[in-house]
Amino acid sequence: MKHQHGRPFAVIGRNEAPLARPSLKRRLALLVPNAFTLAAVVCGLAAIRLSHDGNYALAMAAILGAVVLDVADGYAARRLKAESAMGAELDSLADFLNFGVAPAMLLYDRHLHEFGLAGWAIAAAYVLATGLRLARFNIQARAQKAFLTDGHTNKPKWFCGLPSTAAALTMIALDTTAVAIFPAEASSVMAVAMLTAAALMISTLPVPSLAAIFGQRR
């Protein structure tokens, strides 16, 4: 091996293949989580269309389907060791649509349109809060800042602010309850609930993850 200024030239060994193409099995493994994510996007789009047509129950079911697929893509990525930067970006964009835009349009079509421009502003505030919450989470994830109780990796993790998935599920649950118990006031209740959820998403309130909850119980 020749040297230049006392340092060896960089030589790529026979076993080193930085530009090697992944195997077919590996490429298929990487596709599985993204397939779940894209299926969740279809559910979010379906929810928007269904709510526009007045099929609110089916729209809620589509959002719930997106939640299930969102959980499935994370589980598949971990089990198959197929986590990737592209998958993380795609998942974030899907969450913005499924848990930001879709619930906001559903509740606007069902309730908030009664308040005119103010109702539209409330729906927009919810969507914007979802986007800000996801952007902040992405920044913290890239900086490898875990939401921990004392900085040790063996402790339960905590979220900073209400997660968008939890906010969407809460809106669906509250809407179903409000319409069933006091339908006359349901629109006002959901307007206040959406503003509250938007504020919680962009807040720095520590919210325990499922790992934190079940970890503490164990």
Backbone as JSON, one array per atom type, in Angstrom:
{
  "sequence": "MKHQHGRPFAVIGRNEAPLARPSLKRRLALLVPNAFTLAAVVCGLAAIRLSHDGNYALAMAAILGAVVLDVADGYAARRLKAESAMGAELDSLADFLNFGVAPAMLLYDRHLHEFGLAGWAIAAAYVLATGLRLARFNIQARAQKAFLTDGHTNKPKWFCGLPSTAAALTMIALDTTAVAIFPAEASSVMAVAMLTAAALMISTLPVPSLAAIFGQRR",
  "N": [[0.85, -1.19, 0.0], [0.66, 2.15, -0.92], [1.91, 5.22, 0.46], [1.12, 8.56, 1.4], [2.47, 11.46, 2.54], [2.86, 10.15, 4.94], [0.46, 8.91, 5.44], [-1.79, 6.28, 4.7], [-3.31, 5.57, 1.51], [-6.88, 5.7, 1.08], [-8.48, 2.68, 1.04], [-10.9, 0.56, -0.18], [-12.04, -2.32, 1.2], [-12.51, -5.78, 0.21], [-14.75, -6.8, 1.45], [-16.16, -4.58, 2.08], [-18.85, -2.67, 1.11], [-20.07, 0.04, 0.41], [-21.76, 1.12, -1.47], [-23.33, -0.92, -2.22], [-26.14, -2.59, -3.53], [-29.2, -3.1, -1.83], [-30.41, -6.34, -0.83], [-33.06, -8.3, -2.37], [-34.82, -9.25, -0.45], [-34.33, -7.49, 1.64], [-35.13, -5.06, 0.49], [-37.85, -5.54, 0.13], [-38.61, -5.75, 2.78], [-38.22, -3.12, 3.62], [-40.26, -1.92, 2.24], [-42.63, -2.71, 3.44], [-43.4, -1.26, 5.95], [-43.81, 1.3, 4.8], [-45.86, 0.75, 3.06], [-47.99, 0.31, 4.81], [-48.15, 2.9, 5.83], [-48.9, 4.4, 3.57], [-51.35, 3.23, 3.07], [-52.69, 4.16, 5.3], [-52.81, 6.85, 4.64], [-54.62, 6.75, 2.53], [-56.89, 6.1, 3.99], [-57.17, 8.48, 5.46], [-57.71, 10.32, 3.38], [-60.09, 9.2, 2.48], [-61.68, 9.66, 4.71], [-61.96, 12.45, 4.63], [-63.4, 12.78, 2.24], [-65.73, 11.29, 2.85], [-66.77, 12.69, 5.05], [-67.38, 15.1, 3.81], [-69.46, 14.27, 2.24], [-71.33, 13.83, 4.13], [-71.3, 11.46, 5.54], [-70.65, 10.83, 8.42], [-70.15, 8.92, 10.43], [-68.86, 6.86, 9.03], [-66.65, 8.3, 8.21], [-65.36, 8.78, 10.64], [-64.74, 6.14, 11.24], [-62.89, 5.66, 9.23], [-60.79, 7.34, 10.02], [-60.12, 6.1, 12.42], [-59.22, 3.72, 11.32], [-56.92, 4.68, 10.1], [-55.43, 5.25, 12.37], [-54.96, 2.66, 13.38], [-53.42, 1.61, 11.28], [-51.27, 3.35, 11.42], [-50.1, 2.61, 13.83], [-49.46, 0.02, 13.09], [-47.53, 0.4, 11.07], [-45.33, 1.43, 12.46], [-44.81, -0.7, 14.2], [-44.19, -2.73, 12.36], [-41.91, -1.65, 11.18], [-40.1, -1.71, 13.3], [-40.0, -4.46, 13.96], [-39.11, -5.62, 11.59], [-36.76, -4.34, 11.33], [-36.66, -2.12, 9.67], [-36.55, 0.61, 9.72], [-36.28, 3.87, 8.43], [-35.02, 6.98, 7.03], [-36.65, 8.03, 5.04], [-39.02, 6.69, 5.56], [-39.66, 7.79, 8.05], [-40.12, 10.49, 7.38], [-42.27, 10.2, 5.61], [-44.16, 9.08, 7.31], [-44.61, 11.2, 9.05], [-45.77, 13.12, 7.35], [-48.06, 11.72, 6.66], [-49.33, 11.58, 9.16], [-49.94, 14.27, 9.54], [-51.92, 14.68, 7.63], [-53.83, 12.65, 8.3], [-54.41, 12.95, 11.05], [-54.61, 15.59, 11.46], [-55.63, 17.27, 9.24], [-57.83, 15.65, 8.33], [-59.52, 15.1, 10.72], [-60.14, 17.78, 11.34], [-61.54, 18.68, 9.05], [-63.67, 16.9, 9.14], [-64.98, 17.63, 11.55], [-65.5, 20.26, 10.96], [-67.3, 20.07, 8.79], [-69.36, 18.78, 10.1], [-70.0, 20.28, 12.41], [-68.64, 22.87, 12.85], [-69.14, 24.56, 10.69], [-71.4, 25.92, 11.24], [-70.69, 28.19, 12.58], [-69.68, 29.92, 10.75], [-67.14, 32.02, 9.45], [-65.63, 32.04, 11.78], [-65.8, 29.39, 12.62], [-64.39, 28.14, 10.57], [-61.87, 29.22, 11.08], [-61.28, 28.05, 13.53], [-61.04, 25.35, 12.78], [-58.85, 25.6, 11.06], [-56.92, 26.46, 12.89], [-56.6, 24.16, 14.4], [-55.49, 22.41, 12.5], [-53.09, 23.76, 11.88], [-51.84, 23.7, 14.38], [-51.42, 20.98, 14.62], [-49.52, 20.58, 12.58], [-47.38, 22.15, 13.56], [-46.82, 20.8, 15.92], [-45.97, 18.27, 14.98], [-43.74, 19.06, 13.48], [-42.06, 20.06, 15.48], [-41.65, 17.71, 16.95], [-40.26, 16.18, 15.05], [-37.88, 17.64, 14.81], [-36.82, 17.37, 17.39], [-36.54, 14.63, 17.44], [-34.6, 14.19, 15.5], [-32.46, 15.38, 16.71], [-32.01, 13.58, 18.6], [-33.29, 13.72, 21.07], [-34.72, 12.35, 23.66], [-37.84, 12.11, 25.34], [-37.61, 11.92, 28.45], [-37.87, 10.98, 31.93], [-35.7, 11.34, 33.66], [-33.45, 11.45, 32.12], [-32.23, 9.0, 31.69], [-31.91, 6.15, 29.66], [-33.3, 3.89, 30.37], [-35.61, 4.6, 31.54], [-39.16, 5.52, 31.54], [-40.54, 7.04, 28.58], [-41.6, 10.35, 27.73], [-43.93, 12.44, 26.07], [-43.69, 15.68, 24.56], [-46.09, 17.83, 24.85], [-49.47, 17.27, 23.6], [-49.85, 14.37, 21.69], [-50.54, 14.14, 18.15], [-52.05, 11.98, 17.25], [-53.37, 11.11, 19.58], [-54.86, 13.41, 20.04], [-56.62, 13.42, 17.84], [-58.06, 11.05, 18.29], [-59.27, 11.74, 20.7], [-60.93, 13.84, 19.88], [-62.74, 12.46, 18.25], [-63.93, 10.74, 20.13], [-65.06, 12.6, 21.95], [-66.81, 13.97, 20.24], [-68.61, 11.93, 19.47], [-69.73, 11.38, 21.99], [-70.82, 13.89, 22.72], [-72.75, 14.36, 20.7], [-74.46, 12.27, 21.23], [-75.37, 12.71, 23.88], [-75.95, 15.51, 24.43], [-77.09, 16.84, 21.91], [-77.88, 19.39, 20.98], [-76.05, 21.22, 21.94], [-73.72, 20.31, 20.91], [-72.11, 21.35, 18.84], [-70.99, 23.72, 19.9], [-69.56, 22.63, 22.03], [-67.68, 21.06, 20.67], [-66.27, 23.0, 19.3], [-64.95, 24.38, 21.36], [-63.51, 22.23, 22.36], [-61.79, 21.6, 20.24], [-60.17, 23.87, 20.05], [-58.95, 23.71, 22.54], [-57.58, 21.28, 22.31], [-55.82, 21.96, 20.23], [-54.25, 23.89, 21.52], [-53.07, 22.29, 23.49], [-51.54, 20.56, 21.93], [-49.48, 22.17, 20.93], [-48.31, 22.94, 23.22], [-45.95, 22.64, 25.98], [-46.55, 20.68, 27.68], [-45.92, 17.81, 29.6], [-46.63, 14.62, 28.45], [-47.44, 11.33, 29.14], [-46.2, 8.47, 27.4], [-47.43, 5.35, 25.96], [-45.57, 3.45, 26.63], [-44.52, 4.57, 28.92], [-46.74, 4.55, 30.63], [-47.47, 1.78, 30.86], [-45.03, 0.81, 31.61], [-44.62, 1.97, 34.12], [-46.67, 0.72, 35.5], [-45.74, -1.91, 35.47]],
  "CA": [[0.0, 0.0, 0.0], [1.44, 3.36, -1.0], [1.61, 6.23, 1.45], [1.32, 9.95, 1.02], [2.64, 12.25, 3.75], [2.79, 9.3, 6.11], [-0.87, 8.33, 5.62], [-2.14, 5.37, 3.6], [-4.48, 5.91, 0.71], [-8.1, 5.0, 1.48], [-8.72, 1.51, 0.21], [-12.13, -0.15, 0.18], [-11.79, -3.75, 1.22], [-13.4, -6.62, -0.57], [-15.99, -7.01, 2.2], [-16.83, -3.31, 2.29], [-19.63, -2.31, -0.07], [-20.93, 1.15, 0.81], [-22.74, 1.41, -2.51], [-23.97, -2.16, -2.61], [-27.61, -2.54, -3.59], [-29.78, -4.02, -0.85], [-30.98, -7.55, -1.38], [-34.5, -8.24, -2.63], [-35.51, -9.44, 0.83], [-34.2, -6.25, 2.4], [-35.96, -4.05, -0.15], [-39.25, -5.85, 0.45], [-38.8, -5.4, 4.19], [-38.34, -1.67, 3.71], [-41.53, -1.5, 1.64], [-43.78, -3.07, 4.27], [-43.9, -0.15, 6.77], [-44.29, 2.38, 3.94], [-47.16, 0.33, 2.52], [-48.96, 0.6, 5.87], [-48.3, 4.35, 5.92], [-49.67, 4.85, 2.41], [-52.73, 2.79, 3.29], [-53.26, 5.1, 6.27], [-53.11, 8.08, 3.89], [-55.87, 6.49, 1.82], [-57.95, 6.22, 4.99], [-57.36, 9.89, 5.74], [-58.4, 10.91, 2.23], [-61.47, 8.69, 2.49], [-62.39, 10.36, 5.79], [-62.3, 13.79, 4.15], [-64.48, 12.62, 1.25], [-66.94, 10.81, 3.52], [-67.34, 13.78, 5.86], [-67.95, 16.06, 2.87], [-70.73, 13.7, 1.78], [-72.24, 13.69, 5.27], [-71.19, 10.13, 6.16], [-69.73, 11.13, 9.52], [-69.75, 7.69, 11.14], [-67.84, 6.19, 8.22], [-65.45, 9.14, 8.24], [-64.69, 8.48, 11.91], [-64.17, 4.8, 11.12], [-61.69, 5.76, 8.39], [-59.71, 7.91, 10.84], [-59.69, 5.03, 13.32], [-58.42, 2.81, 10.51], [-55.61, 5.3, 9.94], [-54.72, 5.07, 13.64], [-54.5, 1.27, 13.42], [-52.33, 1.45, 10.31], [-50.13, 4.1, 11.93], [-49.46, 1.73, 14.81], [-48.92, -1.14, 12.37], [-46.3, 0.7, 10.33], [-44.25, 1.52, 13.43], [-44.51, -2.05, 14.68], [-43.53, -3.46, 11.28], [-40.57, -1.09, 11.0], [-39.24, -2.2, 14.38], [-39.84, -5.9, 13.87], [-38.33, -5.96, 10.39], [-35.58, -3.49, 11.33], [-36.77, -1.41, 8.39], [-36.71, 2.05, 9.95], [-35.5, 4.65, 7.47], [-35.31, 8.41, 7.03], [-37.79, 8.24, 4.17], [-40.2, 6.22, 6.28], [-39.99, 8.76, 9.09], [-40.72, 11.67, 6.75], [-43.57, 9.8, 5.07], [-45.05, 8.9, 8.44], [-44.97, 12.51, 9.57], [-46.72, 13.72, 6.41], [-49.32, 10.99, 6.8], [-49.96, 12.0, 10.41], [-50.49, 15.61, 9.35], [-53.19, 14.53, 6.92], [-54.79, 11.76, 8.95], [-54.78, 13.36, 12.4], [-54.75, 17.04, 11.48], [-56.58, 17.75, 8.24], [-59.05, 14.84, 8.28], [-60.43, 15.41, 11.83], [-60.59, 19.16, 11.24], [-62.58, 18.75, 8.02], [-64.83, 16.16, 9.63], [-65.69, 18.43, 12.54], [-66.02, 21.47, 10.3], [-68.5, 19.69, 8.03], [-70.44, 18.33, 10.99], [-70.35, 21.26, 13.45], [-68.07, 24.2, 12.87], [-69.67, 25.41, 9.62], [-72.48, 26.72, 11.81], [-70.13, 29.44, 13.11], [-69.17, 30.73, 9.65], [-65.7, 32.21, 9.35], [-65.02, 31.65, 13.06], [-65.67, 27.94, 12.6], [-63.27, 27.81, 9.68], [-60.64, 29.61, 11.77], [-61.01, 27.03, 14.55], [-60.53, 24.17, 12.08], [-57.51, 25.93, 10.58], [-56.02, 26.49, 14.05], [-56.33, 22.76, 14.77], [-54.57, 21.86, 11.5], [-51.79, 24.4, 12.06], [-51.25, 23.18, 15.62], [-50.93, 19.63, 14.32], [-48.29, 20.73, 11.82], [-46.32, 22.64, 14.44], [-46.49, 19.74, 16.87], [-45.2, 17.26, 14.27], [-42.45, 19.65, 13.12], [-41.25, 20.09, 16.69], [-41.28, 16.34, 17.27], [-39.23, 15.76, 14.1], [-36.62, 18.3, 15.17], [-36.31, 16.75, 18.6], [-36.14, 13.26, 17.13], [-33.33, 14.25, 14.78], [-31.42, 15.73, 17.68], [-31.97, 12.45, 19.52], [-33.72, 14.15, 22.39], [-35.82, 11.53, 24.16], [-38.62, 12.73, 26.4], [-37.42, 11.01, 29.56], [-38.1, 11.56, 33.25], [-34.46, 11.75, 34.33], [-32.32, 11.41, 31.21], [-31.68, 7.66, 31.53], [-32.66, 5.46, 28.61], [-34.12, 2.81, 30.9], [-36.79, 5.18, 32.16], [-40.24, 5.73, 30.57], [-40.48, 8.23, 27.76], [-42.72, 11.29, 27.81], [-44.08, 13.34, 24.94], [-43.78, 17.11, 24.84], [-47.35, 18.24, 24.23], [-50.4, 16.2, 23.25], [-49.59, 13.81, 20.36], [-51.62, 14.37, 17.19], [-52.92, 10.8, 17.22], [-54.22, 11.17, 20.76], [-55.8, 14.52, 19.85], [-57.65, 12.99, 16.9], [-58.91, 10.07, 18.98], [-60.05, 12.47, 21.69], [-61.97, 14.57, 19.16], [-63.77, 11.5, 17.83], [-64.65, 10.29, 21.33], [-65.87, 13.7, 22.46], [-67.89, 14.24, 19.29], [-69.61, 10.86, 19.61], [-70.41, 11.57, 23.28], [-71.6, 15.13, 22.7], [-73.92, 14.19, 19.83], [-75.38, 11.32, 21.85], [-75.9, 13.17, 25.16], [-76.56, 16.83, 24.28], [-76.88, 17.21, 20.51], [-78.1, 20.82, 20.71], [-74.84, 21.97, 22.3], [-72.54, 19.57, 20.44], [-71.25, 22.2, 18.02], [-70.23, 24.6, 20.79], [-68.64, 21.79, 22.78], [-66.57, 20.64, 19.82], [-65.46, 24.18, 19.0], [-64.07, 24.59, 22.51], [-62.61, 21.07, 22.46], [-60.75, 21.68, 19.21], [-59.22, 24.92, 20.45], [-58.19, 23.18, 23.67], [-56.65, 20.27, 21.78], [-54.79, 22.67, 19.49], [-53.35, 24.5, 22.5], [-52.31, 21.23, 24.14], [-50.56, 20.0, 21.0], [-48.3, 23.05, 20.8], [-47.79, 23.24, 24.55], [-44.82, 21.82, 26.44], [-47.07, 19.81, 28.73], [-45.43, 16.43, 29.47], [-47.69, 13.62, 28.31], [-46.8, 10.0, 29.15], [-46.45, 7.55, 26.29], [-47.91, 4.04, 26.4], [-44.44, 2.78, 27.28], [-44.4, 5.13, 30.26], [-47.87, 4.1, 31.44], [-47.37, 0.35, 31.18], [-43.76, 0.59, 32.3], [-44.82, 2.32, 35.51], [-47.49, -0.32, 36.11], [-44.9, -3.08, 35.74]],
  "C": [[0.88, 1.24, 0.0], [0.98, 4.36, 0.05], [1.84, 7.61, 0.86], [1.33, 10.78, 2.29], [2.42, 11.39, 4.99], [1.44, 8.65, 6.33], [-1.19, 7.42, 4.44], [-3.32, 5.91, 2.81], [-5.68, 5.1, 1.22], [-8.35, 3.86, 0.51], [-9.98, 0.83, 0.71], [-11.86, -1.64, 0.09], [-12.83, -4.52, 0.43], [-14.75, -6.79, 0.11], [-16.75, -5.72, 2.45], [-17.53, -2.9, 1.01], [-20.59, -1.19, 0.28], [-22.01, 1.45, -0.21], [-23.46, 0.16, -2.97], [-25.48, -2.03, -2.56], [-28.18, -3.53, -2.59], [-30.38, -5.25, -1.55], [-32.48, -7.39, -1.58], [-35.29, -8.37, -1.33], [-35.48, -8.16, 1.65], [-35.08, -5.15, 1.82], [-37.44, -4.28, 0.12], [-39.57, -5.51, 1.9], [-38.98, -3.9, 4.37], [-39.67, -1.17, 3.16], [-42.72, -1.73, 2.57], [-44.28, -1.91, 5.14], [-44.46, 1.0, 5.93], [-45.64, 2.04, 3.31], [-48.26, 0.59, 3.54], [-49.22, 2.11, 5.95], [-49.14, 4.88, 4.78], [-51.13, 4.41, 2.52], [-53.43, 3.69, 4.3], [-53.63, 6.41, 5.59], [-54.42, 7.92, 3.11], [-57.06, 6.6, 2.77], [-58.23, 7.68, 5.32], [-58.09, 10.61, 4.62], [-59.85, 10.47, 2.17], [-62.29, 9.4, 3.56], [-62.83, 11.75, 5.35], [-63.47, 13.73, 3.16], [-65.79, 12.22, 1.93], [-67.59, 11.91, 4.36], [-67.97, 14.85, 4.97], [-69.31, 15.59, 2.36], [-71.73, 13.5, 2.91], [-72.22, 12.33, 5.94], [-70.2, 10.21, 7.33], [-69.26, 9.88, 10.25], [-68.67, 6.95, 10.36], [-66.54, 6.99, 8.19], [-64.66, 8.89, 9.52], [-64.03, 7.1, 11.85], [-62.9, 4.82, 10.26], [-60.52, 6.35, 9.17], [-59.21, 6.87, 11.83], [-58.85, 3.99, 12.57], [-57.02, 3.36, 10.28], [-54.78, 5.16, 11.21], [-54.14, 3.65, 13.72], [-53.32, 1.06, 12.48], [-51.08, 2.21, 10.73], [-49.37, 3.29, 12.98], [-48.78, 0.55, 14.1], [-47.62, -0.81, 11.65], [-45.11, 0.85, 11.27], [-43.82, 0.16, 13.94], [-43.74, -2.84, 13.61], [-42.1, -2.96, 11.08], [-39.61, -1.61, 12.06], [-38.97, -3.69, 14.25], [-38.96, -6.32, 12.7], [-37.01, -5.2, 10.32], [-35.5, -2.7, 10.03], [-37.02, 0.07, 8.6], [-35.79, 2.81, 9.01], [-35.89, 6.11, 7.56], [-36.53, 8.72, 6.17], [-39.08, 7.82, 4.86], [-40.63, 7.18, 7.35], [-40.65, 10.0, 8.51], [-42.12, 11.36, 6.23], [-44.59, 9.65, 6.19], [-45.52, 10.24, 9.0], [-45.98, 13.21, 8.66], [-48.08, 13.04, 6.5], [-50.07, 11.4, 8.07], [-50.59, 13.39, 10.29], [-51.84, 15.54, 8.64], [-54.23, 13.79, 7.75], [-55.3, 12.29, 10.29], [-54.86, 14.88, 12.56], [-55.84, 17.5, 10.55], [-57.89, 16.98, 8.3], [-59.99, 15.11, 9.46], [-60.98, 16.83, 11.76], [-61.7, 19.31, 10.2], [-63.84, 18.02, 8.45], [-65.65, 17.02, 10.59], [-66.2, 19.75, 11.96], [-67.3, 21.15, 9.55], [-69.66, 19.35, 8.94], [-70.91, 19.43, 11.94], [-69.92, 22.69, 13.14], [-68.58, 25.12, 11.77], [-70.8, 26.31, 10.12], [-71.98, 28.08, 12.3], [-69.51, 30.32, 12.02], [-67.65, 30.8, 9.63], [-64.98, 31.81, 10.64], [-64.83, 30.13, 13.12], [-64.53, 27.48, 11.71], [-61.93, 28.12, 10.35], [-60.28, 28.58, 12.83], [-60.44, 25.77, 13.9], [-59.11, 24.41, 11.58], [-56.51, 25.94, 11.72], [-55.65, 25.07, 14.47], [-55.31, 22.15, 13.8], [-53.17, 22.44, 11.68], [-51.08, 23.9, 13.32], [-50.7, 21.77, 15.41], [-49.61, 19.69, 13.56], [-47.13, 21.18, 12.67], [-45.88, 21.56, 15.41], [-45.61, 18.67, 16.2], [-43.82, 17.79, 13.88], [-41.52, 19.68, 14.34], [-40.77, 18.69, 17.07], [-40.16, 15.86, 16.35], [-37.87, 16.37, 14.44], [-36.0, 17.65, 16.39], [-35.85, 15.33, 18.34], [-34.79, 13.24, 16.41], [-32.18, 14.58, 15.72], [-31.27, 14.66, 18.74], [-32.26, 12.88, 20.95], [-34.93, 13.32, 22.79], [-36.53, 12.27, 25.28], [-38.62, 11.78, 27.6], [-37.6, 11.73, 30.88], [-36.82, 12.05, 33.9], [-33.23, 11.63, 33.44], [-31.71, 10.04, 31.01], [-32.56, 6.89, 30.56], [-33.52, 4.33, 29.14], [-35.36, 3.32, 31.62], [-37.87, 5.41, 31.12], [-40.09, 7.04, 29.82], [-41.75, 9.05, 27.92], [-42.72, 12.14, 26.55], [-44.13, 14.77, 25.42], [-45.01, 17.64, 24.11], [-48.19, 17.03, 23.85], [-50.09, 15.67, 21.85], [-50.8, 13.99, 19.44], [-52.58, 13.18, 17.11], [-53.88, 10.81, 18.39], [-55.25, 12.29, 20.64], [-56.94, 14.11, 18.94], [-58.61, 12.0, 17.54], [-59.81, 10.75, 20.01], [-61.19, 13.23, 21.03], [-63.1, 13.64, 18.73], [-64.6, 11.05, 19.02], [-65.57, 11.38, 21.87], [-67.05, 14.01, 21.54], [-69.0, 13.19, 19.41], [-70.42, 11.04, 20.9], [-71.31, 12.78, 23.25], [-72.86, 14.99, 21.87], [-74.94, 13.28, 20.49], [-76.07, 11.89, 23.09], [-76.6, 14.52, 25.04], [-76.33, 17.35, 22.87], [-77.03, 18.69, 20.22], [-76.85, 21.65, 20.98], [-73.56, 21.34, 21.75], [-71.57, 20.46, 19.65], [-70.38, 23.11, 18.88], [-69.19, 23.81, 21.57], [-67.43, 21.43, 21.92], [-65.69, 21.82, 19.41], [-64.47, 24.45, 20.12], [-63.05, 23.45, 22.62], [-61.48, 21.15, 21.44], [-59.72, 22.75, 19.55], [-58.34, 24.44, 21.6], [-57.16, 22.16, 23.2], [-55.51, 20.93, 21.01], [-53.76, 23.29, 20.43], [-52.48, 23.44, 23.18], [-51.25, 20.64, 23.22], [-49.3, 20.86, 20.9], [-47.71, 23.44, 22.15], [-46.57, 22.38, 24.85], [-45.26, 20.9, 27.59], [-46.53, 18.39, 28.56], [-46.58, 15.44, 29.48], [-47.04, 12.24, 28.26], [-47.16, 9.19, 27.92], [-47.01, 6.24, 26.85], [-46.81, 3.27, 27.12], [-44.28, 3.28, 28.71], [-45.5, 4.59, 31.17], [-47.71, 2.65, 31.85], [-46.07, 0.02, 31.88], [-43.88, 0.9, 33.78], [-45.67, 1.27, 36.22], [-46.68, -1.57, 36.42], [-43.97, -2.84, 36.9]]
}
